[in-house]
Amino acid sequence: MSFHVKSKWVIGLTGPILSGKSTALSYFKQCGAETISCDAVAATLYTRPAVLKKIKARLGTNDRAELAQLVFKNAVKRKALEQILHPLILKEVQAQVKACAAPVVVIEAPLLFEAGWEKFTDLNIVLLADPKTLQARLKGRAMSHSEYERRLKTQLLPLEKAARADIVWVHTGKAQLKQRVQRFCTVFKVLHKK
């Protein structure tokens, strides 16, 4: 299984919680790239009765709010949920990549490295939020710093993600992030034509 498609660049976009991945993805879309959100794909899976049945049988519930609380507290339960969802997400993302018409596809995958999906992409970008931006995003989400830290521990550390990336961007604000995406897309278009 692979995301690779001839004459198409597939870019993985990842980063820790509250780093601004969805915002960056929207800027890539504005620049003309096809975009795929693994979170959105997962949300559609939760509408499928067969998936819900499998989740409930394995974890005792299929309520998304209950599952979120459960998996962020219990690594075994989190792994069980990932074993159900990850293969289905991977299959759906692969189908969407193949169906895309644009030469550039950006996939927002919060667990890109944790799931081992970086081998399916051509280039990987890690987005990190600077402390000031992170504090603003915590307030905007009404999330405590302790809750943020607890969720962060369920993923690779930000510096580990950065070490595995081809490109690392530090998010210091929406204007700067938008400019970075626009510059990247402009350079990429020039290189792609050569």
N, C-alpha and C positions, 0 to 999 in steps of 0.2 A: 504494500500500500504506500502511495506517495502523493504529494501535492504537485510534484513536478509536471509541467506541461510544456511541450515544445513552444518556443517563441513567447513564453509568458514568464514574468518574474513574480515569484511568490515571496512575500515579505512577512515575517513573523513580528508581531508587536506585543511586547509583554512588559511586565514590571510588577512591583508589589501593589498591594491594595492602596487605593487613593493616590496613585501616581499620576493619573490623568490619561489613562489609556483610551477611554471612550472619547474624550475630547480630541485627542490626537487622531483617532480613527475618523472622526467627523471631518477633520481638516484634510486628511488624505482623500476622503470622498469629494470634498470641495475642489481638490486639485485634479479630479478625474480618475482616480484609482477606484477599482472595485474593492469593496470592503466587506469583510465577514467578521461577525462577533461570535466567538464561541459561547459567550453567556447567552446571547440571543438564540443560538442553536439549542443550547441546553433548555431554555425556557420553552421552546416548541416541543421538546421531548416530554416535558411535564404535562403536555396536553394529550399525550397518547396513552390510552387505557392500558395497553400491554406493558408499557414502561412503568406506569404507576403501580400496576399489579406486582411487577417484579421488585420494585423498590420497597413496597409495603411488606412483601413476603420476606425480604432480606433484612429490613431495618425496623419493621414494626409500625411505620408511618410513611405516608407519602406527602404529607403537608409540608410545603416548602419552608415555612417559618420554623416549624419544629425540626425539620432536617438541618437547617442552617445552625440552630443551636446545638443539635446533636453532633454534627460532624466537626464543628470547631472545638468541641470539648473532648472528642473521642477519636483517636487516630485509627482505630480498627474499623469503626463505623464509617469514617471518612473514606478509607481505602475501599470498603465494600461498595459505597456509593459510586466512587470513581471507577471501579471495575464494571459497574453496570453502564454508567454514562459515557466514559471516555471512548470506548470502541464505537458507540453510536454517533457521538459528536464527530469523531475522526472520519467516519464514513460519510456523514452529511457534508462536512467541510470539503472533503475531497470531491464530492459531486458538484458542490457549488463552485469550486475552483475551476473544474473542467467546463462548467457552463458559462463562466465569465467571458465576456467579449474583450475587455480591456487588457492591454499587455502587462499591467501591473495589478496584482491582487495583494491586499494587506489583510492579514488575519490577526485579529486581536485575541490572544490566548493567554489568560492570566497564568495558567500552569504549563506554558510552552515547554520549559526545560524539565519541570517535574514529571510531565507525561512522556518526555523523550521525543516530542514532536519537532524539535529544532532540526532534526535530520531530514525532515520533509520540506523544508523551506530553502530558499536560495540565499536569504540574508535575514538577520535577526536584529531588531532594535529593542533595547531595554530603556524604559522610561523611569526615571527616579524623581521624586518630588523633593525640593529643598525644604529644610525645616519650617520656614515661614509659610510656604505654600501648603505644606502638609497640615499645619495648624489650622489654616483657613479652610481646608477641605474637611478636616475633622469637625469643625464647627458647622459647616454646611451640611454634613451628613448626621449631625447630632450623635456622633460616636465619641465615646470616651477614649482617652489615650491608652488606658489599660485594655479596653476591648480591641483597639487597633493592634496593640502589641500581641494580644492573644491570637488574633487572626493571622498576624504576620508570621507567627511561629509555625503555622501550618504549611508555609511555603519555604522555598530556598531563601536564604538571607539576601537582601538587596545587592550586597557586594558580590555574592556568588552568581547572581543573575547577570550582573554587569561583567564579571569575568568571562562568562560564556557568550556574551553578545558580540556581534560585529560592530555595532554602533551603540553608544550610550548617550542619552540626552538627559540633562537635569532640568526638570520642569520648574521654572521660577515665575511662571505666570502665563495666562492664555495668549497674550500678544506675542510673547517670545516663542511659545510653543508653535503657534500658527506660522510664524516666520520661519522656524526651523523646518517644518513640514513643507512649506512652499519652496524653500531653497533646495531641500532634498529632491523634491519632485522636478524642479527646474533642471538641476544637475543630472538627474536620472534620465530625463527626456533627451538631453543633449547626448549623453553617453549611449543611450539606447539606439539613437539614430546612426551612430558611427559603425 
